[in-house]
Amino acid sequence: MEILSNAEIFWKTKHAWLESCGYQLRPRYQPDWFPSWIQDPPTDSILGVLKREDYLPTIAPQVMDAIRIKDGAAVIMKRVHRLDNEYNQEVEVSLFFSSPQLQKDPNNHCVPIYEMLEIPNDDTFAILVMPLLRRFNSPRFDTIGECMDFLLQIFKGLRFIHQHHIAHRDCTGPNVMMDGSELYPYGFHPTEQDYNLEFTCSAKQMYTRTQRPPTYYWIDFGNAACFDPSNRSPRIYPLHGTDKSAPEFQNLSQDSVEEFDPFPTDIYYLGNLVRMHFTEGDSDCGDPAIFGLEFLKPLIGDMVQDNPEKRPTIDQCVIRLEDLIRSQTSWALRAPVWQTDDSVLGIIYRLAPYWARRIIYTLTQTSPIPKRK
């Protein structure tokens, strides 16, 4: 890709300024960049071009990856609207949850914002800097206990958000991510995360989640809505996020002025996330179901029922989830994750390493649900 997109050109023009702020962009976005496949043409034509690291564009127009110069940490920068209003409170909410006091709370699973950069001569946009994260289920979960740790973290994280009278309004699969830095101590490519930093081979996963328990984060507060704590009946116009299936929004006319309580809709989104990525799977996004999670279905069924008023609150969801997990034996929680798309060869390939790890975990009395230190 010799010609950069307009969005990429924005980032390239900010290279020197970002460097002065302490961030280094990839070679593709540096002023002297010249496509490597033109300077040194590959022998296998198109396929060779696709294998070049500097061919890879950014993952989204408003997002750019970078390296923090002072310590080499991989970060993501997101261009956001600076001026908050009732329709866009992303900056306010993101910085609120990243305040020093709230960052100390172990129940806070909102993505930490390292800093906000004010773009020179730009009163409309700013840049939020945050850690580089990866999809919550990449790599795949190794045990049922690892799945439970994920669910506990995101349930408690949403409870934390709701306790501060904020509705996320897009708490779906793409907006919950994982800090994979300890699973991949040698790093991974920011845009093609199955590959190493140099984009020359697969990224090397050194540990499982049980060995190096990760933290999961809610991201993207672009749809979030804040309410006064004294408001006992919060209402807001509906906003269709990533998940378009919320029952309460299905029969609304385009000119509808009906307002809704967004908190039960958050419960639906969370329940549907678990349903799509764990208990039932989703063919549209390619996520298989996981065997052995039938005990979650009564809770998930209540969370996704059609009548929003009958859905449990997030406090009730957390309590019920904890009770369900306590009802499982250590043997069940240590069980391997088998997915509906696993082949016989894949199962055989994973069995020996799994049992080797399980024996070690049992002998060392490692908790079946990963515990962060």
C-alpha positions in Angstrom: 0.0 0.0 0.0 2.1 2.9 -1.3 -0.5 5.6 -0.8 -1.6 6.3 2.7 -5.2 6.9 3.5 -6.4 10.3 4.6 -6.7 9.1 8.2 -3.1 7.8 8.0 -1.9 11.0 6.6 -3.3 12.8 9.7 -1.1 10.6 11.9 2.0 11.0 9.7 1.8 14.7 9.8 1.8 14.6 13.6 4.9 12.4 13.7 7.3 15.1 14.9 4.9 16.4 17.5 4.1 13.0 18.8 7.8 12.2 19.1 8.2 15.4 21.1 5.5 14.1 23.4 7.4 10.9 23.9 5.9 8.5 21.3 7.4 6.8 18.3 5.3 5.7 15.4 6.0 2.7 13.2 8.3 3.3 10.1 5.2 3.5 7.8 4.3 6.8 9.5 7.7 8.4 9.7 8.5 11.3 7.4 11.2 9.5 5.4 9.2 6.4 4.8 9.5 4.8 1.4 7.6 1.5 0.7 10.0 -1.4 1.2 8.4 -3.4 -1.6 9.3 -0.7 -4.1 12.8 -0.2 -2.8 13.4 -3.9 -2.6 10.7 -5.7 -4.7 9.7 -9.2 -3.5 10.3 -12.1 -5.7 6.8 -13.5 -5.2 4.9 -10.3 -6.2 1.7 -9.6 -4.4 2.1 -12.2 -1.6 5.5 -10.8 -0.9 4.1 -7.3 -0.5 1.5 -8.6 1.9 4.3 -10.0 4.1 6.1 -6.6 4.5 5.6 -5.0 7.9 5.3 -1.5 6.5 2.4 -2.6 4.3 0.2 -2.9 7.4 -2.1 0.1 8.0 -3.6 1.2 11.3 -6.6 -0.8 12.6 -9.1 2.1 12.5 -9.0 5.7 11.1 -9.2 7.2 14.6 -6.6 4.8 16.2 -2.8 4.6 15.9 -0.3 2.4 17.6 3.0 3.7 18.9 5.9 3.0 21.3 6.4 5.1 24.4 10.0 6.1 24.1 10.9 6.3 27.8 10.2 2.7 28.5 9.4 0.9 25.2 5.8 0.3 26.2 3.4 -0.4 23.4 0.5 2.0 23.4 -2.7 2.9 21.4 -3.6 6.4 20.7 -7.2 7.3 19.9 -8.4 10.6 18.4 -11.5 11.8 20.2 -13.8 14.8 20.3 -12.5 17.2 23.0 -15.8 18.9 23.8 -18.2 16.7 25.8 -21.9 17.0 25.4 -24.8 14.8 26.3 -24.2 12.8 23.1 -20.5 12.4 23.5 -18.9 12.1 27.0 -16.0 9.9 26.0 -13.2 12.1 27.2 -15.0 13.0 30.5 -15.8 9.4 31.3 -12.5 7.9 30.2 -10.5 10.4 32.3 -12.9 10.0 35.3 -12.3 6.3 35.5 -8.5 6.9 35.1 -8.3 9.2 38.0 -5.7 8.1 40.6 -8.3 7.4 43.3 -10.4 5.2 41.0 -7.5 3.5 39.5 -6.6 2.0 42.9 -10.0 0.2 43.1 -9.5 -3.4 42.1 -13.1 -3.4 40.8 -12.2 -0.8 38.2 -11.9 -2.6 34.9 -12.1 0.5 32.6 -9.1 0.9 30.3 -6.5 3.2 31.9 -5.8 6.4 30.1 -2.1 7.3 30.4 -2.6 10.9 29.3 -4.6 13.1 27.0 -2.6 15.0 24.4 -3.9 18.3 23.2 -3.3 18.6 19.4 -1.7 21.9 18.5 -4.1 24.3 16.7 -7.0 21.9 17.1 -9.9 22.8 19.3 -12.0 19.9 18.1 -10.0 16.8 18.7 -7.6 15.4 21.3 -5.7 12.2 21.6 -6.1 9.7 24.5 -3.1 7.4 25.1 -3.8 3.9 26.6 -2.1 0.5 26.7 -2.0 -1.8 23.7 -4.6 -4.5 24.4 -5.8 -7.6 22.5 -9.1 -9.4 21.9 -10.3 -10.9 25.2 -10.4 -14.5 23.8 -7.1 -14.4 22.0 -5.4 -16.7 22.7 -8.2 -19.2 23.5 -9.0 -20.0 27.1 -7.3 -23.0 28.4 -9.6 -24.0 31.3 -13.2 -23.4 32.5 -11.7 -21.6 35.5 -10.0 -19.1 33.1 -13.4 -18.4 31.5 -14.8 -17.7 35.0 -12.1 -15.3 35.8 -12.9 -13.4 32.7 -16.6 -13.3 33.5 -16.0 -12.2 37.1 -13.8 -9.3 35.9 -16.1 -8.0 33.3 -19.2 -8.4 35.5 -17.6 -6.6 38.4 -16.2 -4.0 36.0 -19.6 -3.2 34.6 -20.9 -3.1 38.2 -18.2 -0.5 39.0 -19.3 1.6 36.0 -23.0 1.4 37.0 -22.2 2.2 40.7 -20.9 5.6 39.4 -24.2 6.2 37.6 -22.8 5.7 34.2 -24.2 3.5 31.5 -21.7 2.1 28.9 -24.4 1.6 26.2 -22.0 -0.5 24.1 -20.7 -3.2 26.4 -20.3 -5.8 23.7 -17.5 -8.2 22.7 -15.4 -5.8 20.7 -15.4 -3.4 23.6 -13.9 -5.7 26.2 -10.2 -6.4 25.8 -7.2 -8.0 27.6 -3.8 -6.9 28.6 -1.8 -9.7 27.0 1.6 -8.4 27.8 2.5 -11.1 30.3 1.2 -13.9 28.1 3.4 -12.6 25.3 6.5 -11.2 27.0 8.2 -10.8 23.6 5.4 -8.7 22.4 3.1 -9.0 19.3 2.3 -6.8 16.3 -0.2 -4.1 17.2 -2.4 -4.6 14.1 -1.8 -8.3 13.2 -1.7 -9.6 16.8 -1.1 -13.2 15.9 2.3 -12.2 14.6 5.5 -11.0 16.3 6.6 -7.3 16.3 8.6 -7.7 13.2 5.8 -9.4 11.3 8.1 -12.3 10.4 6.5 -15.2 12.3 3.8 -16.1 14.8 3.8 -14.2 18.1 5.1 -16.5 20.9 2.6 -17.2 23.7 4.8 -18.2 26.6 2.2 -18.6 29.4 -1.4 -19.5 29.9 -3.9 -17.3 31.8 -3.6 -19.5 34.9 0.2 -19.0 34.9 0.1 -15.3 34.2 -3.4 -14.0 35.1 -4.3 -11.1 32.8 -6.5 -8.1 33.4 -9.6 -7.5 31.2 -10.8 -4.0 30.5 -13.9 -2.3 29.2 -13.0 0.2 26.5 -14.7 2.8 24.2 -16.9 5.1 26.2 -18.0 7.0 23.1 -21.7 6.0 23.8 -21.6 6.3 27.5 -24.2 8.3 29.4 -23.8 9.9 32.8 -26.7 10.5 35.2 -27.2 12.5 38.4 -27.0 10.2 41.4 -30.4 11.6 42.6 -32.1 10.5 39.4 -34.0 7.4 40.4 -35.5 6.9 36.9 -32.8 7.6 34.3 -34.0 7.9 30.8 -32.2 8.7 27.5 -32.9 8.3 23.8 -31.8 4.9 22.5 -28.5 4.6 20.7 -27.7 1.6 18.6 -24.2 0.4 19.4 -22.3 -2.7 18.1 -25.1 -5.1 19.2 -28.3 -4.3 17.3 -30.4 -7.0 18.9 -31.7 -5.4 22.1 -35.4 -6.3 22.1 -36.5 -2.9 23.4 -35.1 -1.2 20.3 -36.5 -3.6 17.6 -39.8 -1.9 16.8 -38.9 1.7 17.2 -39.8 4.0 14.3 -37.1 6.3 12.9 -38.8 9.4 14.4 -39.5 7.8 17.8 -39.0 10.1 20.8 -39.4 7.4 23.4 -36.7 7.3 26.0 -35.3 4.3 27.8 -33.5 3.3 31.0 -30.0 2.4 29.6 -28.9 0.3 32.5 -31.2 -2.8 31.7 -30.0 -2.5 28.1 -26.4 -2.8 29.4 -27.4 -6.0 31.2 -28.8 -7.4 27.9 -25.6 -6.5 26.1 -23.5 -8.2 28.7 -25.7 -11.3 28.8 -25.7 -11.5 25.0 -21.9 -11.2 25.0 -21.7 -14.3 27.2 -24.3 -16.1 25.1 -22.5 -15.3 21.8 -18.9 -16.0 22.8 -19.3 -18.7 25.5 -22.6 -20.6 26.0 -24.1 -20.7 22.5 -21.5 -19.2 20.1 -22.2 -17.0 17.1 -21.8 -18.1 13.5 -21.8 -14.5 12.2 -18.6 -13.5 14.1 -17.1 -17.0 14.0 -17.0 -17.6 17.7 -17.8 -21.2 18.7 -19.6 -22.3 21.9 -17.7 -23.7 24.8 -18.7 -27.0 26.3 -19.3 -27.3 30.0 -20.9 -23.9 30.6 -24.5 -25.0 30.8 -24.7 -23.9 34.5 -24.5 -20.3 33.3 -27.6 -20.5 31.1 -30.3 -19.6 33.7 -28.5 -16.4 34.6 -27.8 -15.5 31.0 -31.4 -16.3 30.1 -32.6 -13.8 32.7 -30.2 -11.1 31.5 -31.4 -11.3 27.8 -35.1 -11.6 28.4 -37.3 -9.3 26.3 -38.8 -7.2 29.1 -36.0 -4.9 30.3 -37.8 -4.4 33.7 -37.5 -8.1 34.4 -33.8 -8.3 33.9 -31.6 -8.5 37.0 -29.5 -5.5 38.1 -25.8 -5.8 37.7 -25.5 -6.2 41.5 -27.8 -9.2 41.3 -25.9 -10.6 38.3 -22.5 -10.5 40.1 -24.0 -12.2 43.2 -25.6 -14.9 41.0 -22.4 -15.4 39.0 -20.3 -15.8 42.2 -22.9 -18.3 43.5 -22.8 -20.3 40.3 -19.0 -20.5 40.3 -18.9 -21.5 44.0 -21.2 -24.4 43.1 -18.6 -25.8 40.7 -16.0 -28.3 41.9 -12.3 -27.7 41.5 -12.3 -30.6 39.0 -14.9 -28.9 36.9 -13.1 -25.5 37.0 -9.8 -27.2 36.0 -11.5 -28.9 33.0 -10.1 -28.0 29.6 -12.0 -25.7 27.2 -13.4 -27.6 24.3 -15.1 -25.7 21.6 -17.8 -26.7 19.2 -15.4 -26.2 16.3 -12.5 -28.3 17.7 -11.4 -31.1 15.4 -10.3 -34.5 16.7 -6.7 -33.7 15.7 -6.9 -30.4 17.6 -8.1 -32.1 20.7 -5.4 -34.7 20.6 -2.8 -32.0 20.0 -3.9 -30.1 23.1 -4.5 -33.0 25.5 -0.9 -33.8 26.5 0.2 -30.2 27.3 -3.1 -29.6 29.1 -2.7 -32.6 31.4 1.0 -31.7 32.1 -0.1 -28.3 33.2 -3.0 -29.7 35.2 -0.8 -32.1 37.2 1.5 -29.2 38.0 -1.3 -26.9 39.1 -2.8 -29.6 41.3 0.6 -30.4 42.9 1.4 -26.7 43.5 -2.2 -26.1 44.7 -2.6 -23.4 42.1 -6.1 -21.9 42.2 -8.4 -23.2 39.4 -9.5 -19.6 38.9 -6.5 -17.4 38.1 -5.6 -15.0 40.9 -3.7 -11.8 40.3 -1.1 -10.9 42.8 
